[in-house]
Amino acid sequence: MKTRDLLDKITRKFLLNEEKDAPSINEHVENLNEFLNKMQPRSMNESKKFDTARKHLQEIKKLSRQLEEQIQLLEEGEK
């Protein structure tokens, strides 16, 4: 498939809202974490970078959970 065709397909899906089961942020974080765990660092420097990336992902997960809790509280307050 040509790049142009792929971009057209993605744009069409976005505009027509055909992407109904979009993954949540937690699913994205878990996928990235699995990816990092499968990677084999070739040096100590790369190993440290992977560790830092894992820590950042954990922080993103924590902040995401806090945002979801705040959204839930706000939605409950509207009712």
C-alpha positions in Angstrom: 0.0 0.0 0.0 1.3 3.4 -0.9 2.0 6.0 1.7 -0.6 8.3 0.3 -3.3 5.5 0.3 -2.4 4.7 3.9 -2.7 8.3 5.0 -6.0 8.6 3.1 -7.3 5.5 4.9 -6.2 6.8 8.3 -7.7 10.2 7.7 -11.0 8.7 6.5 -11.2 6.6 9.7 -10.6 9.6 11.9 -13.1 11.8 10.1 -15.8 9.2 10.0 -15.1 8.1 13.6 -14.7 4.5 12.4 -12.1 3.8 15.1 -14.6 2.8 17.8 -12.5 0.6 20.0 -9.5 2.9 20.5 -7.1 1.7 23.1 -7.0 3.5 26.4 -3.9 5.3 27.7 -3.3 2.4 30.1 -3.2 -0.1 27.2 -0.7 2.1 25.5 1.5 2.3 28.6 1.3 -1.5 29.0 2.3 -2.0 25.4 5.2 0.3 25.7 6.3 -1.4 28.9 6.2 -4.8 27.3 8.2 -3.4 24.4 10.9 -2.0 26.7 11.1 -5.3 28.6 11.7 -7.2 25.4 14.4 -4.9 24.2 18.0 -6.0 25.0 20.3 -3.1 25.9 23.6 -3.3 24.2 25.4 -1.1 26.7 25.1 0.2 30.3 24.1 3.6 28.9 21.2 2.0 27.0 20.2 0.0 30.1 20.0 3.2 32.1 17.9 4.8 29.4 15.5 1.9 29.4 15.2 2.0 33.2 14.5 5.8 33.0 11.8 5.2 30.3 10.2 2.5 32.5 10.1 5.0 35.4 8.5 7.6 33.2 5.9 5.1 32.1 5.1 4.3 35.7 4.7 8.0 36.4 2.4 8.4 33.4 0.3 5.4 34.6 0.0 6.9 38.1 -0.9 10.4 36.7 -3.4 8.8 34.3 -5.1 7.0 37.2 -5.3 10.2 39.1 -6.9 12.0 36.1 -9.4 9.2 35.7 -10.4 9.5 39.4 -10.8 13.3 39.1 -12.9 12.9 35.9 -15.1 10.4 37.7 -15.5 12.8 40.7 -16.4 15.6 38.4 -18.9 13.5 36.5 -20.5 12.4 39.7 -20.8 16.0 40.8 -22.7 16.9 37.6 -25.4 14.3 38.4 
